[in-house]
C-alpha cells in the first residue's frame, strides 16, 4: 500500500495508459481500466481506496458521478431525440422498465437477493452508455438507423437509469417507515430535483447568455455552481442531487441562444479523467471473495439480462416503429454496460454499507460481472451477428469535410446529389449556418471532441477532407482522424503559400497528406476561384467521350476533384493517387472562371 499522493499519481498514469491502449486496439476503455484496477487492487494490494481516501471516498465518488451525469445531460437536445424517432423514446422509457423488472426477478429467484436489493440491481443495469457503445459501433458498422438508435439510447438512458436507481434507493431506506412517508420521500426527491435543477439551469443559462460571467471563468463557474446545486439539493432532499444536475444539463443544452460548446468540451476532458480514475478506484475495491460468493447463479442472471431482458425490451419498444425483425435482432444483441452502472452501484453500495444493509456485498461484484460479460461478449460477436443478419453497412464511402467555406459547401452539395454521404464540420457558426441553409448535414464544434465521437456517425465516413483555413488546427484534425480511421483516409489541401517561411515548415509525414486535388491547390486558390464564379459540375464519361476529351473541352480551365466508378465508389484526385476514369464513370470537377489567375 502506497501513500495518498503516490496513489493518486499512479491512478492518473494508469488511466492515461489504459485510455491509450483502448484507443489503439479499438475497444471500449472500460476493459483495460477494469483489468488495471483489479491488478492494482485485490491482486497486488498497491491501491486501497478505503485506506487512501477514508471518509472522503464517498464524497469523491458522489461528486464524480454528478459531474459525469451533468456532462451527459449537456448533450441531450430535444431536437436530436425527436429526430431519431419513437424507438429511442420507447427504449428509454418502456424498455428501461422491462429490463429492470426482468433483471430484478432473475436476481431475486436465482441468487435469492431481497426484492429491495434486486430492484436496485435491476435499475442500475438498465444503463448502457456512449463510452462503450461508440467504439463498438465503429467496428460493427450497422446501418445508420441502428447506429443512431444505439448511440442516442446510450446518451439518454444514463441519467434516466441513475434517476431510477435513486428512486429505488430512496424506497429502500424508507421502507422502515409508513407508506405515506415513502411516497412523501419520493415526491420530495423528484420535486426538489426538478425545481432546483430547472431554476439553476435557467439562472445559469441567463448568466451565460448575458455574459455576466467573464469568458475565462465560464467553465470554472459552471462546474462550481453545478456542484453547489448538487450539494444544496441533497441538503434539502436526500439523494435529489443527481436529478438536479441532470435537469440542469438538459435545461442548458436546450435553452435558446446559450452556447455550451466550450463548457461541454471542458466537461468532456474532465469526465474522461474522472471516468478513468473512478473506474480504476472502483475496480480496485472489488473483493474477489465476494465474486466467488456470488456463485454460478450469476451466470444465469447474466443470461437473463442479455437474452431475455434486452430482446424483450427491444421487442416491446419496437411496436409501431416500423423496424423489421433483423433490425430488432441486432438491437437486441448490442447493449453493453458502462461506467455509469459501475459508478452508481459503488455509490449506493457505500451508502448502504453505512446502514449495514444485508446482501450489499453482492451488488458491486454482480454489476461488474454484467459489465465485463456484456462488453467482452458483445464486442467479440456483434460484427459476426451483423454480417449474418445482412445489415452491416458496407465499407464507408462517405466524406467528412472539416471546413465550411463556400467551396466546401458546393462540393458537399454535389456529392450529396450523387448519393454520397457527406457531413461538414466547422467551429465557425456562420459557416455551419450557411451549410444548414443548403440542407447539408453538419456538425458544429470541434470534430476531435468526445461529443463529436458520440454525435458523428463516423461509421458512414471513410474519408476525411481537411479544407479549413485554420492552419494550427488542421494538422491536429489530420492526425486525430488518421489514428482513428487508419492511414490513407485523411487528405488536406496544400500549404505551399506557407513554405516560404521557415517558421511555418511542416513535418514530412504531414506534408505527404497535403496533396488534395492537385499540387499547389490551396485554400486561398479555391476561395478566390469560387469568388470569381467557379462552379462544380458532374460530367459522365463514355467510350465516345473519354477523360482526355473532357480535359481538352475545357482547355485547362478545369480542376478534377473526384471520380465515381460504375459502382458509385468515390476516387479522389490527389498528387499521390493516380485515377484513370473509364467509360460509364462520372467526374466531379471545379469549372474554373475564364481567367483563373489569382491576383
DRENKOLNU-146260 format. One record per residue (C-alpha): y negated, z, x; residue in one letter. Coordinates in steps of 0.25 Angstrom, whole numbers, padded with zeros to 4 digits, always signed. Last residue first. Example, Ala and Ser with C-alpha at 12.3 -4.5 7.8 and 13.67 -1.06 7.14 Angstrom:
+0004+0029+0055s+0018+0031+0049a
//
This chain:
-0154-0232-0018x-0139-0234-0021x-0135-0249-0022x-0127-0253-0034x-0136-0264-0038x-0129-0271-0049x-0124-0258-0054x-0110-0253-0051x-0098-0254-0060x-0090-0242-0058x-0076-0245-0059x-0063-0242-0067x-0052-0252-0065x-0041-0255-0074x-0027-0259-0071x-0019-0270-0078x-0019-0279-0065x-0020-0270-0053x-0029-0261-0046x-0027-0258-0031x-0032-0244-0028x-0032-0240-0014x-0035-0225-0012x-0043-0219-0001x-0057-0224-0004x-0055-0221-0018x-0052-0229-0031x-0045-0220-0041x-0032-0225-0048x-0030-0220-0062x-0017-0222-0070x-0019-0229-0083x-0004-0234-0082x-0009-0249-0079x-0018-0243-0068x-0032-0237-0069x-0042-0240-0058x-0053-0231-0052x-0067-0231-0048x-0070-0246-0044x-0084-0247-0039x-0090-0260-0043x-0103-0268-0040x-0095-0275-0029x-0096-0289-0035x-0092-0284-0049x-0082-0296-0052x-0077-0295-0038x-0071-0281-0040x-0064-0285-0053x-0058-0298-0047x-0052-0290-0036x-0047-0280-0045x-0040-0291-0053x-0044-0298-0065x-0033-0309-0068x-0021-0300-0066x-0029-0289-0074x-0039-0278-0071x-0046-0269-0082x-0060-0264-0080x-0066-0250-0082x-0081-0248-0081x-0090-0238-0075x-0105-0241-0075x-0116-0242-0065x-0130-0241-0070x-0139-0237-0059x-0137-0222-0062x-0122-0225-0061x-0123-0231-0047x-0132-0220-0042x-0122-0209-0047x-0111-0216-0041x-0118-0218-0027x-0122-0203-0027x-0108-0198-0030x-0103-0206-0018x-0095-0219-0016x-0094-0221-0001x-0080-0226-0001x-0075-0229-0014x-0070-0223-0028x-0068-0209-0023x-0067-0208-0008x-0071-0193-0006x-0057-0187-0004x-0056-0191+0010x-0069-0184+0013x-0063-0170+0009x-0052-0171+0019x-0062-0176+0030x-0071-0164+0027x-0085-0166+0022x-0098-0169+0030x-0110-0164+0023x-0116-0156+0035x-0114-0169+0044x-0124-0177+0035x-0121-0192+0034x-0108-0189+0026x-0115-0184+0014x-0118-0198+0007x-0104-0202+0010x-0099-0191+0000x-0088-0200-0006x-0084-0197-0020x-0072-0187-0023x-0057-0188-0025x-0047-0178-0029x-0032-0180-0032x-0027-0185-0019x-0022-0171-0015x-0018-0162-0025x-0023-0156-0039x-0027-0142-0036x-0030-0144-0021x-0037-0157-0023x-0044-0151-0035x-0050-0140-0026x-0053-0149-0014x-0061-0159-0022x-0069-0148-0030x-0073-0141-0017x-0077-0154-0011x-0086-0158-0023x-0093-0144-0024x-0102-0146-0012x-0106-0160-0014x-0108-0158-0029x-0112-0172-0034x-0099-0174-0042x-0088-0184-0040x-0075-0177-0037x-0064-0185-0044x-0052-0176-0047x-0039-0183-0050x-0026-0180-0058x-0033-0174-0070x-0025-0170-0082x-0018-0158-0076x-0032-0153-0073x-0035-0149-0087x-0048-0142-0084x-0050-0129-0091x-0042-0119-0083x-0044-0125-0069x-0059-0127-0073x-0060-0112-0076x-0054-0109-0063x-0065-0116-0056x-0064-0129-0048x-0069-0138-0058x-0082-0130-0058x-0089-0132-0072x-0090-0141-0084x-0077-0148-0087x-0078-0162-0094x-0070-0172-0102x-0080-0184-0105x-0085-0185-0119x-0098-0192-0114x-0106-0180-0118x-0096-0172-0111x-0099-0179-0098x-0114-0177-0099x-0112-0162-0102x-0104-0161-0089x-0114-0168-0081x-0125-0159-0087x-0116-0147-0085x-0115-0149-0070x-0102-0142-0064x-0094-0154-0066x-0081-0158-0072x-0078-0172-0078x-0064-0174-0084x-0055-0186-0085x-0042-0191-0091x-0040-0206-0090x-0040-0213-0103x-0048-0226-0098x-0060-0221-0107x-0058-0208-0100x-0059-0214-0086x-0072-0222-0090x-0078-0209-0095x-0075-0201-0083x-0081-0212-0074x-0094-0213-0082x-0095-0197-0082x-0092-0197-0067x-0103-0208-0065x-0113-0200-0073x-0110-0187-0065x-0101-0177-0070x-0093-0173-0057x-0079-0168-0054x-0071-0178-0061x-0057-0174-0066x-0049-0187-0067x-0036-0189-0075x-0023-0195-0071x-0014-0182-0071x+0001-0184-0069x+0007-0186-0082x+0005-0174-0092x+0018-0167-0095x+0022-0168-0110x+0035-0174-0108x+0043-0162-0113x+0051-0162-0100x+0039-0164-0092x+0032-0152-0098x+0045-0144-0096x+0046-0148-0082x+0032-0144-0078x+0033-0131-0086x+0045-0126-0079x+0041-0120-0066x+0027-0115-0070x+0033-0110-0083x+0044-0101-0077x+0035-0095-0066x+0023-0093-0075x+0031-0088-0087x+0040-0079-0079x+0030-0073-0070x+0020-0069-0081x+0031-0064-0090x+0036-0055-0079x+0022-0050-0077x+0021-0046-0091x+0034-0039-0091x+0031-0032-0078x+0017-0027-0084x+0022-0022-0097x+0035-0015-0093x+0029-0003-0087x+0021+0000-0100x+0034+0003-0106x+0029+0017-0111x+0014+0020-0111x+0009+0030-0101x-0005+0028-0106x-0010+0025-0092x+0001+0015-0091x-0004+0009-0104x-0017+0005-0097x-0011+0000-0085x-0001-0008-0092x-0013-0014-0101x-0020-0019-0089x-0007-0024-0082x-0003-0032-0094x-0017-0038-0095x-0017-0042-0081x-0004-0049-0081x-0006-0056-0094x-0020-0060-0089x-0014-0065-0076x-0004-0076-0082x+0007-0079-0092x+0013-0093-0092x+0014-0100-0106x+0020-0114-0104x+0033-0117-0111x+0028-0116-0125x+0016-0125-0122x+0026-0135-0117x+0035-0134-0130x+0023-0136-0139x+0019-0148-0132x+0033-0154-0133x+0033-0150-0148x+0021-0157-0152x+0007-0150-0153x-0001-0154-0166x-0008-0140-0167x-0003-0137-0181x+0007-0126-0177x+0006-0126-0161x+0003-0111-0161x+0017-0107-0168x+0024-0116-0158x+0016-0111-0146x+0019-0096-0150x+0033-0099-0152x+0035-0106-0139x+0028-0095-0131x+0035-0083-0138x+0049-0088-0137x+0052-0095-0124x+0042-0089-0114x+0040-0075-0121x+0054-0073-0126x+0059-0078-0112x+0051-0068-0105x+0055-0057-0115x+0070-0061-0112x+0067-0060-0097x+0060-0046-0098x+0073-0041-0104x+0079-0043-0091x+0073-0030-0086x+0059-0024-0088x+0064-0013-0078x+0065-0023-0067x+0050-0027-0069x+0046-0012-0070x+0054-0009-0056x+0045-0020-0050x+0033-0013-0054x+0021-0023-0055x+0008-0017-0049x+0007-0028-0038x+0008-0038-0049x-0005-0032-0056x-0012-0032-0042x-0008-0046-0039x-0013-0051-0053x-0026-0044-0052x-0029-0050-0039x-0027-0064-0043x-0033-0062-0057x-0045-0055-0052x-0048-0065-0041x-0045-0077-0050x-0054-0070-0061x-0066-0068-0051x-0066-0083-0048x-0065-0086-0063x-0076-0076-0066x-0085-0083-0057x-0082-0097-0062x-0083-0092-0076x-0097-0086-0074x-0102-0099-0067x-0096-0107-0079x-0102-0097-0090x-0113-0105-0095x-0119-0100-0108x-0125-0110-0117x-0117-0107-0129x-0108-0095-0128x-0093-0099-0128x-0089-0094-0114x-0098-0082-0115x-0091-0078-0128x-0077-0080-0123x-0080-0072-0111x-0086-0061-0118x-0075-0061-0129x-0064-0060-0117x-0072-0049-0111x-0073-0040-0124x-0058-0043-0127x-0054-0037-0114x-0064-0025-0115x-0058-0020-0129x-0048-0012-0122x-0053+0002-0128x-0065+0000-0136x-0079+0004-0132x-0076+0007-0117x-0067-0006-0116x-0079-0014-0121x-0088-0008-0111x-0079-0011-0100x-0077-0025-0104x-0092-0027-0106x-0095-0021-0093x-0084-0031-0086x-0091-0042-0093x-0105-0038-0089x-0100-0037-0075x-0094-0051-0074x-0106-0057-0082x-0116-0051-0072x-0108-0055-0060x-0107-0069-0064x-0121-0070-0069x-0128-0063-0057x-0131-0075-0048x-0136-0082-0061x-0146-0071-0065x-0143-0065-0078x-0152-0067-0090x-0150-0082-0089x-0152-0084-0104x-0138-0090-0106x-0131-0079-0097x-0138-0068-0104x-0134-0073-0117x-0120-0075-0113x-0119-0061-0108x-0125-0056-0121x-0115-0065-0129x-0103-0061-0121x-0107-0046-0121x-0108-0046-0137x-0096-0054-0139x-0087-0046-0130x-0093-0033-0135x-0090-0037-0150x-0076-0043-0147x-0071-0032-0138x-0077-0021-0147x-0071-0027-0160x-0058-0030-0154x-0056-0016-0147x-0062-0009-0159x-0053-0016-0169x-0040-0014-0161x-0044+0001-0159x-0047+0003-0174x-0034-0004-0178x-0026+0006-0168x-0034+0018-0174x-0031+0013-0188x-0016+0012-0184x-0016+0027-0180x-0016+0031-0166x-0005+0031-0155x-0004+0016-0157x-0018+0015-0151x-0014+0012-0136x-0004+0001-0140x-0013-0005-0150x-0024-0006-0140x-0014-0013-0131x-0010-0023-0141x-0025-0026-0143x-0028-0028-0128x-0015-0036-0127x-0021-0046-0138x-0034-0046-0130x-0027-0050-0117x-0019-0061-0125x-0032-0066-0131x-0040-0066-0117x-0029-0074-0110x-0025-0083-0122x-0038-0092-0121x-0036-0097-0107x-0021-0099-0107x-0022-0105-0121x-0032-0115-0115x-0024-0119-0104x-0011-0121-0112x-0018-0129-0123x-0025-0138-0113x-0013-0141-0105x-0005-0144-0118x-0015-0154-0123x-0017-0160-0109x-0002-0163-0108x+0005-0154-0098x+0003-0155-0083x+0013-0145-0079x+0007-0142-0065x-0007-0141-0069x-0004-0134-0081x+0003-0123-0073x-0009-0120-0065x-0017-0119-0078x-0008-0110-0086x-0007-0098-0076x-0021-0095-0074x-0024-0100-0088x-0017-0089-0095x-0005-0086-0103x-0007-0074-0112x+0003-0069-0123x+0010-0060-0112x+0000-0049-0114x+0001-0048-0129x+0016-0048-0129x+0016-0037-0119x+0007-0028-0127x+0016-0031-0139x+0028-0027-0132x+0021-0014-0127x+0017-0010-0141x+0031-0014-0147x+0038-0005-0136x+0046-0013-0126x+0061-0014-0129x+0062-0025-0118x+0069-0035-0127x+0064-0031-0141x+0050-0027-0137x+0047-0037-0126x+0052-0048-0135x+0044-0044-0147x+0032-0043-0139x+0033-0056-0132x+0036-0063-0146x+0023-0056-0152x+0014-0059-0140x+0018-0074-0140x+0016-0075-0155x+0003-0068-0155x-0002-0077-0144x+0003-0090-0151x-0005-0086-0163x-0018-0084-0156x-0019-0090-0142x-0009-0101-0145x-0015-0104-0158x-0029-0106-0152x-0023-0115-0141x-0016-0123-0151x-0028-0125-0160x-0035-0135-0152x-0039-0137-0138x-0053-0140-0140x-0055-0128-0149x-0052-0119-0137x-0061-0126-0128x-0072-0126-0138x-0070-0111-0139x-0072-0109-0124x-0063-0098-0118x-0066-0099-0103x-0075-0087-0102x-0063-0079-0108x-0054-0081-0096x-0065-0075-0087x-0067-0064-0097x-0051-0062-0097x-0051-0061-0082x-0063-0052-0080x-0057-0042-0091x-0043-0043-0084x-0050-0039-0071x-0057-0028-0077x-0045-0021-0083x-0036-0023-0070x-0047-0017-0061x-0049-0006-0072x-0034-0003-0072x-0033-0003-0057x-0045+0007-0054x-0037+0019-0057x-0029+0017-0044x-0033+0004-0038x-0025+0003-0025x-0014+0013-0030x-0012+0006-0043x-0014-0008-0037x-0002-0006-0027x-0003-0017-0016x+0006-0017-0004x+0018-0012-0011x+0027-0023-0005x+0035-0027-0017x+0028-0020-0029x+0014-0024-0025x+0011-0035-0015x+0023-0043-0018x+0021-0041-0033x+0007-0045-0032x+0009-0057-0023x+0020-0062-0032x+0011-0061-0044x-0001-0068-0038x+0009-0079-0033x+0013-0081-0048x-0001-0079-0054x-0007-0090-0046x-0001-0100-0056x+0006-0111-0048x+0000-0123-0041x+0007-0120-0028x-0006-0121-0020x-0015-0114-0030x-0005-0103-0032x-0004-0100-0017x-0019-0100-0017x-0020-0090-0029x-0009-0081-0022x-0017-0081-0009x-0030-0078-0015x-0024-0066-0023x-0016-0061-0011x-0029-0060-0003x-0036-0053-0014x-0025-0043-0017x-0024-0040-0002x-0039-0037-0001x-0038-0028-0013x-0026-0021-0006x-0034-0020+0007x-0045-0013+0000x-0036-0004-0009x-0027+0001+0002x-0014-0004+0006x+0000+0000+0000x
//
